[in-house]
Every structure is written in C-alpha cells, then in structure tokens.
C-alpha cells in the first residue's frame, strides 16, 4: 500500500510543491507542409501529412525528439517510482481464466504468476488437477512482445491451431500442434489480418478468412479490403487452399465461417464493416455437392448464432426486438418460418450460450450483468445469483455439457471463477484471485444524469469510502461510446492504485454502446455522433455540480474510439478539464478510411466522401478543430509504433497540431511506445511502465498529494 512509503511520499510531495511550475515547453518544431485537400468544395489543410510516412527519417527524428521530451518531463516527477512500485506490488497475483473442457480428460486454462509478460496455457486432466504447462508464449521472445492471439482445438482435442502476433499487430500467423506428441505440423498460415480457425470434425482441415496479402512495406498502414473465406486441408501448402466464399462486389464486406458443433453445417456470417447487422448463409457439410444457402440475405438486423439441433438453428437477434430476443428457424424449410423462443425483455440481451440443452442468457440491466436460464422451449428455469453489481462472463461449453464455468468481477471485486452445475443450478467457488488490497475500503455506486437533450445516462462511480464531496477530489472520467461496445463493471489493479492515491473513478455509459440496445447505439453513430460527446461533457458537468471534483481536478480518458471521444470533447470544452489522456485515438476524421481497416468504421462514423457525413465528421474531427491560441489542459497522447488498427499517424498529426496551438502553460506531450500495437498482447512490463507514466502525469498536473 502507499502508506508503507509514507515518509518518502511526504518528502516527495514537499519537494514537488517547491519546484516552480514549468511555464513553457520547447516542443519539437516539425515542418509544416502545404498539403491542402478539397472535400466537397471545402479546402482542408493537412500540414503534417508527411508524418503518415512513419518510417521516413524525418518522422523518425520527430518521434525521437518527442519521446525524449516526454521522458525528460515524466522522469522528474518525484512520485513516479513509488507509483510504479505499488503497481508492481498489486499486479503481482496469480490470475486464472475459467477452464474450458476440450474433451473428456482435457481441460485448458490460462494462468499468469503475476508479473509474467504473457499468460501461460495449462492442460489439466480434471477440474481438480492443477495441470501442467501446455504452451508458454513467454518463450517466443525475450521481451514478451510475441503473444498468443488465437486458439482452436479439434473436436477430439488431438490437434491445436494457434495464432501468434508480434509487437501488438493484428496480423496473425497460424501454426498447428499435435497435442498427443507435442510436435508441430508443417502447416503454417502466413501473417495476415485473419479471422479465427474452425475445424472439420474429422480433423482433415479448417475454415478461415483472410485478406489479400499486404504489399511489402505497407503492412502497417495499407488498407485492408476484400477478405475471402478459405478451407485449408492439412498437409497441403496454403497456396492450394480452397476458396469457399467471396463477395467481390464490395471490398468492405467481411465474412467469417464456423462449423456447427455437430460438424454438419458451415455457417457463414457476412457483415458490412463493423456494423452489427449481418447476413447468414449455410452449407450442408454432409453433402459434398451442396450449395451455399441464404438464410438471411439482407443486412438490416443483427444475427448471432447460438447453436443448432440438426437443421434447426438458434439465433440472438434484434429483428423486431430493440433489446434482442432468441429465435429459431429450420434452415431446410423453403418458407423459413421464424419461431420466437425467448421474447424481448426489459433488459438488453447481450449474449446467449447453449449448454445442457438449455439457453444461458446474459442480460445487461443498466450496464451490469444478469444471468437467466431457459429450456429449449423458452420456459424460464432459474436466475443465476451473482454476488453483486458487476460483470459475469464465460458459460462456455458444449450443448450436452452439464457443467460450465463463469467469472465474476466488479470495480472492487477481483475476478472470481465459479463452477456452475446446469442441472442443480448450484454455483461453487472454483478459484478466487488474491489481490493485495482490501475491497471493503472502496465504494461502488451507480448514478444517472441527464445529457444535453434530456437523455438519461448511467454512470458508475468508484472511490475509497469516506470521500468528502467538497469539489477537491482528483477524478478520472472514462468513456468509449461506439461500435455497440458496452462499458460494464470490471476489475482493474491499476484503477485500485488510482483510488488509493485519492482518486475517483467515473465510467460513463454514453450513447454509441450497446447498453440499451440498437437505438442507443444508433443515437451515438454517424450523423448523431455529437450525442456521445454531449453525454461525456454532461458527465463531467454532473461530477463538478455534485462536488466530486472541479474542472482543474477532472481528467478524461479513452482509447481508440475513446481517444476520438477525448480529442473531440477537449476541443469543444477545454475549460471543463484539468487533464486529458487520449490513447491510440482516431483523430483525423477526413482520412480515417485510408488506413488499415479504417474503411470498415464507416458504419459508425460515416463516409467522408458523402457530403452530409463529411459535414459532421469535419465538424468534430479532433485534428481539424484544434483552435490556435487556446489554453488547453495538460494532455498526454499515447500511441504505439506498430499499431496496425488505428494508424499511429493519427496521434502524430494530432499531437503536433495541439502543441503548435497551445497558448497555456500546461504540457502537451506524446508517448510513443515501441514494439507495441493497439493494445492486445502488450507485455505486462510495458503495461506497467505506461501506467506509471500516465498516473505520474496526472499526479503532477492535477496537483495531487499522497493521502494520510
């Protein structure tokens, strides 16, 4: 705990108090080019276009200079080392995943001893068996930057396909292991932005999707379009893989194929970009001459496959159900009559699993989990009683399994794994994380506030008990607001450290997520994207009005689409915040379609080539709405040099423009991580270093002091 170093902290706090504030920064002065583009008659300057060539000498020199400036600033923060030590202390606990039963006598789970860079896969003979090491990704690289990015076992568990990714890239290389001998087959799928692997039941091969190979040198930023679904036969080169399905008329369509548990059907889902509206097509695998049949041919609703009884398929869908329902259809019937199994409820149906020939339904009630069990006719069997307001996930398994496992966590509750008996409905504690903190020291509450247009928005607030509502508390407001992704209560060791330092954590469930169904997302997308920003601004105003904090003590944070959120809100209300942390953000809203998978985001953002969409995009684009001469709050932009999802030049150009525009004394810095990507697979050591810098930055710029 921080109290253990109290004497040191007191001295450090005193020392920081007598050091004069830095009033001006000698920022690098990148060249301003004369690039100007015409969008629908509007001239848009892009002076830092040259930074899109991330490998150029000029860009690399700028990166080096920025990292040097940031490092020199952060290294002078007296509390930094103590923050890092506490992060390492609280991070150092055994972390397990819920076990997955592959077949009889074969369970797989992951475990991290505490500070291992990557979690290790273990194999166990039973749930009582502690297991042995099955696969250790830490042996793939000395610095932990190669991660396990995909996993798929054959039905009998004899073969294992696994994906590995380097330096946080979305590009995955697949290999095959014989699990009985531990030897590796010669079959390899070269690195590509590929989907998962789905085996045939006879182990002869698997289905997978992939994009055309990137041209040499364009692996990082090259646009990814026109994916195809293939079948790979074991023992043959990838060049001979059989094309199963493609849609050459539209490069922004994505597709994935999965074999049903009975091995009789291939189900193909086709989506436009990242939207949650898809087509469904099936192929009878028992008939080599069968054609692909269309089950759902339009993309106006979401269809999530749950399971099947022969030709009867079960789907979770939002068709005629704002918050989703469970339906079935016989795919061989000519009339395709849909049958409702579980109707729409007051809560949002977030997911459904089929276990023990029952449906395990995961609902969101005001963004926290409720679990309900139904039989195959749709009759309610029971609720699964959870410990409190939190998130529960897992419930994996096969349709005939009588046991499953789930994990529960909340903001003040570390992940706890339970074994669940599907017949009796009994939950039994299986594994409980032992984190070096006292959960009873913290309070979790949910509040509701009104946005600009009167919409009622939920927000979680977490802090140490005994908090005084006097407007002086450093507060970290987090948001995302996009792509149907809900912000649900979950445990984070780093957040505990923040709250131990006297900080308040607030997580706003703004529009653009899936907390309340389809319309909640749509009202935060495309032409209505401003609603997400209004919701976030209103959250900050509520926190100040209710005396949790003040504008000088309020920091905002978000990553990816959340980085866009922070950047946009910072431009619209720079007076409302004391610090901002935009991470791996989408900052250039007129050129986001030009890089990697950016074109697929048009379902959420719109298309810059469309005049109506462009008007909205240009109106909030973080890069294009920076106002020179503005006193911006302290800002730490974070990105990574090998992020091939949100191209790092987004953050480069944004940081350069914000530094140039800054009229105040607060620092505007950028931290560019090396050998890292969008976030997935980042080694523990790099995560701790980054968090140390982030919290150190907040500690200094929010005027924080170590609590007594």
N, C-alpha and C positions, 0 to 999 in steps of 0.2 A: 504494500500500500504506500501511498505517497507520504503518510505520516512517518514512515520509517526513516525518511531522509529529511525530516522537518527542519533540523538545524541548518542543513545545507541549503534547503529551499529558502529559508528566511533570509539568509545571506545573499542568495542569488536574487531574490526579489528586491532586496535593498539595493544591490548593485545595479539592477536594471532600472531602478527608479532614479538613480543619479546620473545615468548616461543620457546626454542630450538626444532628443529625437532627431532622426535624420530627416532633413527638410527637402533635400533634392537628391535625385539619383542620376548617376552618369550612365544612362542607358546606352546600349549599342545603337548606332545610327545607321540602320540598313538603308540601302539605296531605294529611292522612290522612283519606280518606273513610270512610263507614260501610257500604260495599257488602259484603254477605255473600250468597253463593250456597249453595244446598242441592244437594249431589251425593250421591244415594243415602243420604240421612239424615245426611250429614256436612256441617257448616257450614264453608264455606271463605271466609275474609275476603279481600277484594281492595281494599285501601285506596287503591291508586293507579290504579283503573280509569279515572279521568278522563284519564290520560295516553294512553289509546287514541284520544282526540281529538287527534291530533298537531298539527292546525292551530290549536287554540284558543290564545288569548292566554296562558292560564295555563301550558300545556305549552311554548309557545314561550319564555316567560320562564324556565322551568326549564331548557330546553335551553341558552339563552344563558348562564345562570349556571353550569351545569356545564361548558360548553366554556371559559368564562373561567377557572374554577378549574383545569381540566386544562392549559390553555395556559400559565397562570402557573407551574404546577409544572414542566412539561416545559421551559419556556424557561430555567429556572435550572440545568439540567443542563449542566455545562461541556463535556462531550464531545459534546454534540448536534451541533454544527456540523461537527466532524470526521467524525462518523459519516455525516452527510448528504453531505459531500464525497466520502467513499470510496464510498458507494452510487452517487452520480452517476458517479464515475470508472469503476467496474466495470460499471455498467449501460450505459455508452456504447460499445456494439459493434454491428456490423451483425448483425441477426437475420433469417433467412430461413425461410419454410415450404418444405416439399417441393413441387416443381412438380406441377400437375395438368394432364394433357392433355385439353383440351376437345374438340378435333378436330384434324385434320392442320393444322399450321402455326399452332396456337393453344394456347399453354401459359399458365397462370395461376399466379402465386405471390405471396406477401406478403413485404414487406421493411420493416424498421424501421431507420433510420440509426443508432439508438442511443437518443436521448432524445426521439424523436417521441412525442407523446401517443397516437397510433393508428398501427398498421401500415398501409402503403400497398399496394394491389394493383397488380401489374405484369403486362403482357402480353408474351409472347415468341413469336417465330416458330419457334424450335427450342430445344433444351436448351443450345446454345452461344450463343444470342442473349441479351445482358444485359437486353433488354426495355425497354419504355417504360411510363410511368405509365398505368395503366388507370383507377384510381379512388382518390382521396385523401380519406379520411374527415376528415382534419385541417382541410379547408376547410369542413366543415359547421358548425363552431363555433370561436370564438376560444380557448376554454379546453379544447378536446378532449373535452368531455363528451357529444358525439354520436358513437356508434360504429356500425360495420358489424356487424349481428347475424345476418345470414343471406345466403346466396348460392345461386343456382340458374341454370345455363345450359341453354338448349335443346340438343338433340342435335347440331345443326349449329353451335352457338355464335353464332348471329345475334341472339339475344335473351338478356337477362340480367335476372333478377328478383333484387332485393337488398332486404334488410331493414335498417332503421336504428332504433336505440333511443336515447332521450335520458336522460341522468343515471343510467345504470345500470339503467334499468327493464327488466322482462321484456316490456313492451308494445312491439310491433314494428310499424312502418309499412313496407309493401312498395311498391316502385316498379319500373318496367320501363325498361330501356335497350336501344336498338337499337345493337348493338356495331359494326355496319358504318359507321354515321354518327355515333355518339356522342350522338345525340339521345334525349330521354326521351319515352316514350309518356304519354298522359294517364291510363292505368290506374294507380290507386292503391288499395291496401287500407289503410283507416284503422287507426290504432294499436289493437292488441289483443294479448292473450296468445295468439298464433297459432303453429301449427306451421310446418314448412317448406313449400316450394313444389315440386311435382313436375309437370313439363311433359308434355303430349302430344307425340308425336314429330312431328306436323305443325305445331307451334308455334301452334296455334289457341287454346290456353289452358292452364290448370294447375289441379291439385287442391290444396287446402289445408284445414286445420282452424282453427276459431276458436270462441271463447266468445261468449256474448251480450255486447253492448256494456255496459260498466260505466255505472252511473248517474253523473251529474255530481257530482263531489266525492267519489266512492267509488273512484276509480281506484287509490288506494294500498292500501287495506285491504279493499275489498269482496271477498266470497267469489266465487270463480270456479267455476261448475258448468255442467253440460250443454253440453259442446262439441259441434260438428257438423262434418261433412265436406262441403265445397262444391267446385263447379267454377266457375272464373272464365273466361269467354270474353273474349278480348282485344277491346277496342273497346267494351265494354259497361260500364255502371255496376255497382258492387259490389252495389247493391240488387237487381240482376237475377241474381245468382249462383245457380246451380242446387244445391239440396240433394241430396247423394248418399247420405249415411248419417247416421243419428242413433240414439240409444238413450234415449228419453225416460223409460224406467222407472227410470233410476239416474243422478243428476247427477254421481256420482263416477267414471263411466266416461270414459276418454279414448280418442281414436282418431286415427290418422294414416293417410294413404293415399299410396302411392307407385306410380309407373308402372314396370313392368319395363323393362330395358334394350332389349328388342326392341320395346317400345311396344305389346305386345298384351294386357297384363294390368294391371289395377289391383289392388294388394294392400292390404288394409285390416287393420290390427292394432288390437285393442281390449284395453285394459288397465284394471284397477281401481286407481285411484290411482297410486302409484309402484311397485307390485309388479312383479316381473319374471315375471309369469305372464299370458299373453295368449291371446286368440282370434285366429284367422286366417280372413279371408274374401277371396274373389277375384271379380273381374268381368272377363268377356271383352270387351275394348275393340274387337275386330274385328266384334262383333255389337251394333248399337245397341239391340237388343231383349233382350239378355242380362240375366239376373237375377244378383244377388249370391249367390254360392255359399259355403257354410260349409265350410272345410277342417278347422279345429279349433274346436269350439263351446264348450269349457269353458276355464276359466282355472285350471288346476292345474299347468301347466308353462310354461317359457319357450320361445318360438319366435322365432328371429332369422333373417330372410330373408337368404340368401347370393346367390342367382342362380337362373336357370332356363334350361332347354333346352326351348323351347316349353311344353307343359303340365307338364313335369317340373320341380318346384320343389325347391330345396335349402334346408335349414334347419339351424342350430345349435340344439340343444335339450337340456334337462336331463331330459326324459322318460326314465325308466328309465336315467338316467345322472347320478349325483350331480355329476360334474365336466364334464358336457356331452359331446355327440358330434355327428357330422354325419350327417343322414339326407336321404332324398328321397321324394317322393310325386308321382304323376301326379294332378293336381287334377281331371282329367276322368273318372277312373275312379270307378265307383259304389262299389266296395268300399274305395277309398283305402288301398291296401296300402303301408305304410311300409317303406322299404329302408334298412338301415344302410350308410353309405358309409365313415365313419371311426369306429371304436368309441371308447368312453371310454378315456382314458389315465390314467397315474398323476398327470399334471399336469392343471391346470384349463384347459379350452379357453375362452379369453377372447374370441375373435373369429375369423371366417373371411372371407376375401375370395376372389373368383373372378376370376382373371387368366390369360390364355393357356390357357383351358380347363383350368386347374389350380386347386387349392384351396391358398391360403396360410393356414395355421393358426397363430394366435397363442396360445401357451400361457403360463400362469403356473406357474413352479416356485418355490415358496416366495416368491411375490410378485415375482419378476423374470422377464423375457421369454425365451421360447424360440420360434423360428420353424421350422415344418416345412412342406414342400411335398408335396402328394399329387396323383395324377392323378384323373381323374373316376371311376375305378373304386374309388378309395380306397387304391391302392397308394402306399406311401411312396416319394417320388422322391429327396429330399435334405433336409438341415437347412440353414438359413441361419446361417452362422457369425457371431456377434455379438462385438464387442470385449471384452465382459466382463459382469459382473453389473449389469444396467441395464434400461432400458425401450426398446423399439422399437415404432414406430407408423408409420402411413402405408399402404404397399402398396395404394394406390388405383389405379383404372383400370378399363378395360372388359374384358369377358370375353375378347376376342380380342387385347388388347394383349400385346406380347411384352416390354415394359419396364415397370418401375414404380419408385417411389422410396420410401425409408423413412428415418426419422430415428431416431438412437440417442443416448441420453443417460444419464448416471448422476449421482450426487451430486457427483462431482468431474470429470465429463466433460460439457462444453458440447454442445448439440445438434450432431450431425454428420449431414449428409444424404448418403445413398448412392443411386446408380443401380443397379438390380438387373436383370440380364438373365435373364428367365424361362426361356430356352432353355438357356443355358450354366450358369446358376447363379452367375455371377460378380457380385460387388459391387464397384462402382467409386466411389471418393470423389468426391462432387459439390460439396459446399460444407462448409466447416468453420468454425465460429464462432471468432473470435479475441478471447478474453476476457483482460483484463489481470490474470491470475493464473497461478500455476504449479500445475497439477493434481497434480504429483508431491509437493507439500507436504502432501497430505491422504490420509488412510487411510479406506477404506470396509470395514466388516465386517458380517456378519450373525450374530446370536446368537439363541438360543432360550431361553425361560424358561417356567416353569410358573405358570399362573394359580391362583386360589384353589381351583378344583375339580380341579386337576391337568392342565388342558388345556395343551398345548404351543403357545406363541405365538411367532412370529418377530418380530424387531426389527432394524432397520438402525441402525448407529451410525457416525457420521462425525465426524472431528476432524483437527486437524493432527497430523502424525507426531511421535513423541517424547512423546506425552501421558503424564504421570505419574498413575498410579492411586492417588492419595493422598486422595481424597474432597473435593478443594477446587475442582474444575472447575465453572464455571457451565454448566449443561446445560439445553437446551430440548427437552422431550419433546412430540412432536406426535402427535395421533391424530384419527381420524374415527369409524369403527365404525358404519356404517349404509348402508342403501339399496343394498346389493350393490356399493358403490364400493370398489375396492382401492387401497391406498396402495403405489405402485410407485416404484422409484428414478428420480429426475428431477433435472435441474439447476436451481438457483436462485441467481442472483447475490447475492441478499440473504442466503442461507444462508452463502455464502462469506465475506461480511463478518462474519457472526456468528462463524464459526470463526476468522477472522483475529484477532478480538478475544479469542481464547482459549476460545470457547465450544464445547461438544459438542452435536451434533445427534443426537437419537434419534427414530426413527419406528417406532411400534409397530403391527403388523398385527393389530389386535384383531378379535374377532368382530363380525359385522354387515356386514363387507365381503364380497367375493367371492373372496378369495384361495384358498380351498379348496372352493369350490362352494356348493351350495344349503344344506346343513346348517350350514355356517359362518356364512352369513347368518342363517338361522332361529334359531340359538342366540344371536344378538345382537339379536333383534327381539321386539317385543310383550312377552309375559309373561316373556321371558328377557332383557330389555334390561339387567338388572343385570350380566349376564356381561360386557358391554362395559366397564362401569365397573370391575369386578373385574380385567379384563385390563389396563386402563390403570393402575390402582393397583399391580398386581403389577409392571408395567414400571418404575414409579418406585422401588419397593422393590428390585428387582433392580439398578438403576443405583446405588443407595446401597450395597447389600450388596457390590457388586463394585468399590467405591471410585472409581467415575467421579465421583461428586458426593456432596453431603449434602442434607438436607432444606432447609437455608437457601439452598442454591445451585441448587436444582432448580425450573425454571419449566415450566408446562404451557401448551399452545396448541392451539386448534382452532377451526374456523369452521363456521357453520351447524349441522348435526347435531354437528359437532365442538365448537361453542360450548356446546351442550347437554351434551356429554360433560364439558367442563371445569367447567361450573357444577355438575353433579351430583357429580362427584368432589371438587370443592372443599368442598362441604357434608359429604361423607362422611369426608374425610380432610384437614381444613385444616392439620393438623400436619405433613403429608408434604411440603409445597411452600413455596418461598420467594416465588413469584410465579405469577400466573395471567393468561392472555390469552384470554378468551372473546370470539369475534368473531361478529357477526350471528347470535347463537345463538337456538335455540328454547328459551325459558326458562319459559314458562307452559304447562305440560303439561295443564292442565284447560280451556284456552281456545284452544289452537293451531288447532282446527278452524274457528274463527270468522273467520279472516282469509285473504285471498288464496287460495292453493292448499293451505292447511293441511289441509283435509279429505282430500286425496289422500295424506297421510302416515300415515293410519290403518293402512295395510298394514305399516308398520314399527313404529309406536308403539302402535296400538290405539285404541279409541274411548272417550273419557271418559264417554259415555252408557251404556257397558257396565260393570256393577258390578265384574266381575273385572279388566277393563282399567283402570278408574279407580283401583282399589286400588293397582295397580302404578305407574301414572302419578303419582298423588298422592304415592306413597312416595319417588319420586326427583326430582320436579319441582324444578328449581333455584330457582325463585321461592318455592316453598312449603316448602322445607326449610332455609331460612336460619334460623340459631339466634341470637337476640339474646344479646349478652354473650360471643360467640365472638371469639377473636383470629384473624381471617382474614389470610392472607398478602396482600402487595401485589397488587392486581388492577387491570388496565386493560381495561375493557369497550369494545369498538369496534362501531359500527354506522353506518348512513347514513340520512339523512332521507328518501330516496326508495326505500328497499328495499321492493319490492312482492312479494318472495318470502317472506322472513321479516320480518314486520311489525316496524318498529323499536320499537314499544311493548313488545315482549318484553324488549329490553335496557333500556329506560327504567325499567320497573317493577322489574326485577331490580337495577339499579344503585341505585335509590332505597332499596330494601329492604336491600341489602347495606351501604350507607353507614349506615343507621339502626342496623343490628345490630352494626357493627364495634366491638369492645372493645379492639382493639390499636392500635398506633401506625402500622401500615403503611397506605399510602394506598389508597383505593378510588375510582377515577376512571372516568369515561366520556368517550370521544372520539366525537363525533357528526359525521361527515363531511357536507358539504353537496353537493348536486347529484351524488349517488352512490347506487348501489343495492347489490345483494347482492355485487357484485364484478366481474361481467362488464363489459367495456368501460371499466373505470376508467382514466383517463388516466395516463400514466407519471408526470407531475408529482405527482399525488395519491398514487400508489402510493409514491413515494419519500418524500414528506412523512409519510405514515402509518408507514412502516417506520422512518424516523428517530425518530419519537416512541416506537414500540414498543421499539426497541433502546436508546434513551436511558433509557426506563423500566426495562428490565431491567438496564442498566449500573449505574444508581443503586441499585436495590433488591436486586440480587444481590451488591453490594459488589465489582464488577468493577474490575480495573486493566488498563491497557494493557500488553500483553506487551512484553518487551525485544526 
